Amino acid sequence: MGRQSLGLASRQVDLLITVTNFFRDAMVFERLERQILPELLKRKAAGDNIRAWSVGCATGEEAYSLAMLLIEATSAMDSPQNLQVFASDLHEQSLAKAREGFYPGDIESDVNPERLKRFFERESGGYRIRKEVRELVVFAPHNLLGDPPFSKLDLIVCRNVMIYLQRDVQRDVIDLFHYSLLPDGVLVLGTSETIDSGDLFHVDEKKLSIYRRRNVPAPEPRLPVFPLSRSRRTRGQDVPIVASLPEYRTLHQAIIERCGPPSVLVSPDDKLVHLTELAGRFLSVPGGEITQNIFKLIREELRMELRAVIHDARKRSAVQHSRAISITCDTRSMSRWLRKPGEDGSRSFSL
Ligand SMILES: C[S@@+](CC[C@H](N)C(=O)[O-])C[C@H]1O[C@@H](n2cnc3c(N)ncnc32)[C@H](O)[C@@H]1O
């Protein structure tokens, strides 16, 4: 689990609060049912794909709620559209529960009797989601802050996830959603979450935090922070996302990353912007607000030495080596390489 690779301790588990409900905030789902989904379906021909993404789906209630609404909206059609609900989270245990699709009896307060009967089977101690709904939803481990996003989407529902992110990271995520949505695609955030800038989205319903993608060109989004789930994308239908053949340069880079010594890339303003797969062992995420600052993320034993070596390398514009430092899991020496100013925008970054 990514938490371990980033050295997350139990006190940080509250970062990953996974509380959720079916049809959470009923007015939002009513709006989806009455207006957003019918409009969306009207724009599509029979057999076209309708693609929705539940981001930070926790134990699956949100994704299954969407799937139920989509089934209801299309079940009277002779030739319905092809429905796909992607649901992702970085919390593996929640995803396992979501795939199981078994929920305690108290969901009766969130799911009306008609839907309970149609979409669930009664079992001892609770309700199990029926195959018809389960088969519509693809659950995938995915870190919003580092893994490539799903694309060509009609609807993104990302509720009560942004509240955990710093403002500048939220902005990157919004760019990402703009990139992932089709023209006129809809974005639904949590009711206490908003979009700062109106460049990429306009407000559809402020009170419900529903936004529509503006059809304006936007720069290729960058993936904000930590790629955690890369190594887990191997299991059949759990495989996300944007598939394309890698360029040789990218492939070469990826192999070097995997086989070379662990490293992190640090921006001129001390932000950790990229890390190789095994570099997480040198980091420890502190409690409090999420940070990208390398000096806060680096393990305490390494902090002073790293500060000194980065300072020297920046001052001298040259490669600097640190002394070897023994840490509890391993013995490593750190070194830093400052790339000579180049034409490719890489100047001043530190490895
Ligand atoms: C409070 S729950 C929200 C569940 C559901 N969306 C809702 O509103 O009811 C937040 C979820 O976001 C997930 N999460 C937090 N940071 C994430 C990230 N960077 N990538 C993917 N999921 C993340 C957590 O694991 C958790 O399951």
The ligand as a Gaussian input file, in Angstrom:
#p B3LYP/6-31G(d) Opt

LIG

0 1
 C      -14.191000      11.148000       2.568000
 S      -13.890000       9.915000       1.368000
 C      -15.019000      10.415000       0.117000
 C      -15.822000       9.274000      -0.425000
 C      -16.865000       9.680000      -1.455000
 N      -16.271000      10.348000      -2.571000
 C      -17.918000      10.557000      -0.823000
 O      -17.917000      11.770000      -1.014000
 O      -18.751000      10.020000      -0.096000
 C      -12.324000      10.423000       0.685000
 C      -11.665000       9.331000      -0.129000
 O      -10.654000       9.916000      -0.919000
 C       -9.575000       9.010000      -0.984000
 N       -8.368000       9.751000      -1.358000
 C       -7.700000      10.691000      -0.647000
 N       -6.637000      11.134000      -1.329000
 C       -6.644000      10.461000      -2.523000
 C       -5.795000      10.464000      -3.656000
 N       -4.731000      11.249000      -3.712000
 N       -6.078000       9.635000      -4.680000
 C       -7.157000       8.825000      -4.625000
 N       -7.993000       8.771000      -3.581000
 C       -7.746000       9.577000      -2.538000
 C       -9.515000       8.422000       0.411000
 O       -8.829000       7.185000       0.426000
 C      -10.987000       8.289000       0.732000
 O      -11.473000       7.015000       0.414000

